[in-house]
Amino acid sequence: AADWPKGVPPKSLPSAWNGFDKVQLIRKEPCSFGWDWGPGLATSGIWKDIGVITHERENGGPVIIEGITWETSSTNGDELDQSSYEPWMAYLYMNFSLPADTTIHRVNVELLLTDGSGATFYDGFWEKLRILDLLPGKSGINLLVTSGVKPWWPNGYGEQQRYTLAVCAWAGDSERACVPKRFTVGFRSVELVMEDD
């Protein structure tokens, strides 16, 4: 902060605040950084569940899916027509955890999309996809879901229909060996309308 030519406001907080100066330079959520009745404590430490993963070292180690990014867009011309559930495009990106010395560069991916009753809406399999292509910001996996999924409507406009997406990934040159990781997903499309009222 001292290297900034004009400084970083606020230059000095009142001492009664018990807070931090220049909190915008701390890469943390800017809340609970002090108050007149308590100390200034910046958030720190573990912020997600932790665990120990053990495995046998075969085929370069396991492929662990840490999380996904799920994006959808409607192919319906009139997205406000609830009576018409046209096909949806879905875009899936994945984050993986791999051993540091892994030799895995390609993975097989299996997807299963179901609803609460167990009805299947999508079942797909891809072979030997490059891990780098599946990361957020890359090409990912593009799905055309044609089996009549219902959209997730805003509160007061309809139901918030959700689905279970089971994702399984394993090394591209090995036999199927994974436990599916399940995520709750929905289908909705948001558009910013810039027209005058």
C-alpha positions as CSV (number, residue, x, y, z in Angstrom):
1,A,0.0,0.0,0.0
2,A,2.9,2.4,0.7
3,D,4.1,2.0,-2.9
4,W,0.9,3.4,-4.3
5,P,1.6,7.0,-5.4
6,K,-1.4,8.6,-3.8
7,G,-2.0,6.1,-1.0
8,V,-5.1,3.9,-0.5
9,P,-8.1,5.5,1.2
10,P,-9.0,5.5,4.0
11,K,-5.6,6.5,5.1
12,S,-6.3,6.1,8.8
13,L,-9.4,4.7,10.5
14,P,-10.6,6.2,13.8
15,S,-9.0,4.3,16.7
16,A,-12.4,3.6,18.2
17,W,-13.2,1.4,15.3
18,N,-10.6,-1.2,16.2
19,G,-10.3,-2.0,12.5
20,F,-7.9,-2.5,9.7
21,D,-6.5,0.2,7.5
22,K,-6.5,-0.5,3.8
23,V,-8.7,-3.6,4.0
24,Q,-9.2,-3.5,0.2
25,L,-5.6,-4.9,-0.1
26,I,-6.5,-7.9,2.0
27,R,-7.8,-10.7,-0.3
28,K,-10.6,-11.7,2.1
29,E,-14.3,-10.9,2.5
30,P,-14.4,-7.4,4.0
31,C,-16.7,-8.0,7.0
32,S,-16.0,-8.4,10.7
33,F,-12.8,-6.4,10.3
34,G,-13.4,-4.7,13.7
35,W,-16.0,-2.7,15.5
36,D,-16.2,-0.4,18.4
37,W,-16.9,-3.3,20.8
38,G,-14.6,-6.0,19.4
39,P,-11.2,-6.7,17.9
40,G,-10.4,-6.5,14.2
41,L,-10.0,-10.1,13.0
42,A,-9.6,-10.7,9.3
43,T,-11.0,-14.1,8.2
44,S,-8.5,-16.8,7.7
45,G,-8.1,-20.6,7.8
46,I,-9.8,-23.5,6.2
47,W,-13.0,-22.6,4.4
48,K,-14.2,-26.0,3.0
49,D,-14.6,-29.5,4.3
50,I,-11.3,-31.3,4.7
51,G,-10.5,-35.0,4.5
52,V,-7.8,-37.5,3.8
53,I,-7.9,-39.4,0.5
54,T,-6.1,-42.7,0.2
55,H,-5.6,-44.8,-2.9
56,E,-3.4,-47.4,-4.5
57,R,-1.0,-46.0,-7.0
58,E,-2.3,-47.5,-10.2
59,N,-2.4,-45.9,-13.6
60,G,-1.0,-42.6,-12.3
61,G,-3.4,-42.3,-9.3
62,P,-7.1,-41.5,-9.1
63,V,-9.1,-38.8,-10.9
64,I,-10.9,-36.8,-8.3
65,I,-13.6,-34.3,-9.4
66,E,-13.4,-31.4,-7.0
67,G,-16.3,-29.4,-8.5
68,I,-18.2,-28.5,-11.6
69,T,-19.4,-25.4,-13.4
70,W,-22.8,-25.9,-15.0
71,E,-24.2,-23.3,-17.4
72,T,-27.5,-23.6,-19.4
73,S,-29.2,-21.7,-22.2
74,S,-32.7,-22.3,-23.6
75,T,-33.1,-23.1,-27.3
76,N,-36.7,-21.9,-27.0
77,G,-37.5,-18.7,-28.8
78,D,-40.0,-17.6,-26.2
79,E,-38.4,-18.4,-22.9
80,L,-41.4,-17.1,-20.9
81,D,-43.7,-19.8,-22.3
82,Q,-43.9,-22.4,-19.5
83,S,-46.0,-24.7,-21.6
84,S,-43.2,-25.4,-24.0
85,Y,-40.0,-27.1,-22.8
86,E,-37.8,-27.0,-25.8
87,P,-34.3,-28.6,-25.8
88,W,-31.7,-27.0,-23.5
89,M,-28.0,-26.5,-24.1
90,A,-25.9,-27.3,-21.1
91,Y,-22.2,-26.6,-20.7
92,L,-20.2,-28.6,-18.2
93,Y,-16.7,-27.7,-16.9
94,M,-14.8,-29.6,-14.2
95,N,-12.0,-29.1,-11.7
96,F,-9.9,-32.1,-10.9
97,S,-7.5,-33.0,-8.1
98,L,-4.6,-35.2,-9.3
99,P,-1.4,-36.4,-7.8
100,A,1.5,-33.9,-8.4
101,D,3.4,-36.6,-10.4
102,T,0.5,-37.8,-12.4
103,T,0.8,-39.2,-15.9
104,I,-2.9,-38.8,-16.6
105,H,-3.6,-36.3,-19.3
106,R,-6.9,-37.7,-20.7
107,V,-10.0,-39.0,-19.0
108,N,-13.2,-40.8,-19.8
109,V,-16.3,-39.1,-18.6
110,E,-19.7,-40.5,-17.9
111,L,-22.8,-38.4,-17.1
112,L,-26.3,-39.3,-15.8
113,L,-29.0,-36.7,-15.3
114,T,-32.0,-37.7,-13.3
115,D,-34.9,-36.2,-11.4
116,G,-36.1,-36.9,-7.9
117,S,-38.2,-39.9,-9.1
118,G,-35.1,-41.5,-10.8
119,A,-36.3,-40.7,-14.4
120,T,-33.3,-40.3,-16.7
121,F,-33.1,-37.1,-18.8
122,Y,-29.6,-37.5,-20.2
123,D,-27.0,-40.4,-20.3
124,G,-23.7,-39.7,-22.0
125,F,-20.2,-41.1,-22.3
126,W,-17.0,-39.5,-23.7
127,E,-13.7,-41.2,-24.2
128,K,-10.2,-39.8,-23.8
129,L,-11.0,-36.1,-23.3
130,R,-8.0,-33.8,-22.6
131,I,-8.2,-32.7,-18.9
132,L,-7.1,-29.2,-19.9
133,D,-10.1,-28.9,-22.2
134,L,-12.5,-29.6,-19.4
135,L,-11.4,-26.8,-17.1
136,P,-13.5,-23.7,-16.6
137,G,-12.8,-21.2,-19.4
138,K,-12.0,-24.0,-21.9
139,S,-14.3,-25.9,-24.3
140,G,-15.8,-28.2,-21.7
141,I,-18.5,-30.7,-22.5
142,N,-21.6,-29.5,-24.5
143,L,-24.9,-31.3,-24.0
144,L,-28.1,-31.0,-25.9
145,V,-30.8,-32.1,-23.4
146,T,-33.9,-33.0,-25.4
147,S,-36.0,-35.0,-23.0
148,G,-38.3,-32.3,-21.6
149,V,-36.6,-31.0,-18.5
150,K,-38.5,-28.2,-16.7
151,P,-36.9,-24.8,-16.1
152,W,-36.1,-23.4,-12.7
153,W,-38.4,-20.4,-12.4
154,P,-37.9,-17.4,-10.1
155,N,-40.0,-17.3,-6.9
156,G,-43.6,-16.6,-7.7
157,Y,-43.4,-17.6,-11.4
158,G,-43.3,-21.3,-11.2
159,E,-41.4,-24.3,-9.6
160,Q,-37.7,-24.5,-8.9
161,Q,-37.2,-27.9,-10.6
162,R,-33.8,-29.4,-9.8
163,Y,-32.0,-32.5,-11.1
164,T,-29.2,-34.7,-10.0
165,L,-26.1,-34.8,-12.2
166,A,-23.9,-37.9,-11.5
167,V,-20.4,-37.3,-13.0
168,C,-17.8,-40.0,-13.2
169,A,-14.2,-39.6,-14.6
170,W,-11.3,-42.0,-14.8
171,A,-8.0,-42.3,-16.6
172,G,-8.4,-42.5,-20.3
173,D,-6.3,-45.7,-20.7
174,S,-7.7,-47.7,-17.8
175,E,-10.8,-49.7,-17.1
176,R,-13.8,-47.9,-15.5
177,A,-12.9,-47.4,-11.8
178,C,-14.7,-44.5,-10.1
179,V,-17.6,-43.6,-7.8
180,P,-19.9,-41.0,-9.3
181,K,-19.9,-37.6,-7.7
182,R,-23.4,-36.1,-7.5
183,F,-24.3,-32.4,-8.0
184,T,-27.7,-30.7,-7.9
185,V,-28.3,-28.7,-11.1
186,G,-31.2,-26.8,-12.7
187,F,-32.1,-25.3,-16.1
188,R,-32.6,-21.6,-16.4
189,S,-31.7,-18.7,-18.7
190,V,-31.2,-15.2,-17.6
191,E,-31.4,-12.2,-20.0
192,L,-30.8,-8.5,-19.3
193,V,-33.5,-6.5,-21.2
194,M,-32.3,-3.0,-21.9
195,E,-35.6,-1.6,-23.3
196,D,-37.4,1.4,-21.8
197,D,-40.5,0.7,-19.7
